[in-house]
Amino acid sequence: MLCPCDYLSEITAAYLRLYDSRRLPQIAEAGENSRAWQHAIAVDDALMCWSEITPAFINPSVVSVAKSRVWELSI
């Protein structure tokens, strides 16, 4: 069985809609110390990182948010 990550190189474009997964009812109810909360954060971070390094076309709003996030972390 192939891992979904085996297909990432085949993606040529993506329209990402940013959403803080911690706001999903199931994640919020699970709480900050839950595995679900930590997993949600990891998935959000992985998707953002992928959007920054992929050669695929990513909608400009996500790219600008990603760049501002990097800038905010640097100050």
C-alpha positions as CSV (number, residue, x, y, z in Angstrom):
1,M,0.0,0.0,0.0
2,L,1.4,3.4,-1.0
3,C,1.6,6.2,1.5
4,P,-0.3,9.4,0.5
5,C,3.0,11.2,0.6
6,D,4.1,9.2,-2.4
7,Y,1.7,11.2,-4.5
8,L,2.7,14.7,-3.4
9,S,5.1,15.1,-6.2
10,E,2.2,14.6,-8.7
11,I,0.2,17.6,-7.4
12,T,0.5,20.5,-9.8
13,A,-1.8,23.0,-8.1
14,A,-3.8,23.4,-4.9
15,Y,-6.3,25.9,-3.6
16,L,-5.8,25.8,0.2
17,R,-8.3,27.4,2.6
18,L,-6.6,28.2,5.8
19,Y,-8.4,27.1,8.9
20,D,-7.2,26.6,12.5
21,S,-8.0,22.9,13.0
22,R,-8.0,23.5,16.8
23,R,-11.3,25.3,16.3
24,L,-13.1,22.1,15.0
25,P,-15.6,21.1,17.7
26,Q,-14.1,17.6,18.2
27,I,-10.5,19.0,18.6
28,A,-11.6,21.8,20.8
29,E,-13.5,19.4,23.1
30,A,-10.5,17.1,23.2
31,G,-8.4,19.8,24.8
32,E,-4.9,21.1,24.4
33,N,-3.2,18.1,26.0
34,S,-5.0,15.5,23.8
35,R,-3.4,13.5,21.0
36,A,-6.2,14.8,18.7
37,W,-5.1,18.4,19.4
38,Q,-1.4,17.7,18.9
39,H,-2.2,15.8,15.7
40,A,-4.3,18.6,14.3
41,I,-1.5,21.1,14.9
42,A,1.0,18.7,13.2
43,V,-1.3,18.3,10.2
44,D,-1.8,22.1,9.9
45,D,2.0,22.7,10.2
46,A,2.8,19.9,7.7
47,L,0.4,21.3,5.1
48,M,1.7,24.9,5.6
49,C,5.3,23.6,5.2
50,W,4.4,21.6,2.1
51,S,2.7,24.7,0.6
52,E,5.9,26.7,1.0
53,I,8.3,24.2,-0.6
54,T,6.2,22.5,-3.3
55,P,6.7,23.4,-7.0
56,A,2.9,23.2,-7.4
57,F,0.9,26.4,-7.9
58,I,-0.6,27.4,-4.5
59,N,-3.2,30.2,-4.3
60,P,-1.5,33.5,-3.6
61,S,-3.3,34.2,-0.3
62,V,-1.8,31.1,1.3
63,V,1.7,32.0,0.1
64,S,1.4,35.5,1.5
65,V,0.1,34.2,4.8
66,A,3.0,31.7,5.0
67,K,5.5,34.4,4.3
68,S,4.0,36.8,6.9
69,R,4.0,33.9,9.4
70,V,7.8,33.4,8.9
71,W,8.3,37.1,9.2
72,E,6.3,37.2,12.5
73,L,8.4,34.4,13.9
74,S,11.6,36.2,13.1
75,I,10.8,39.3,15.1
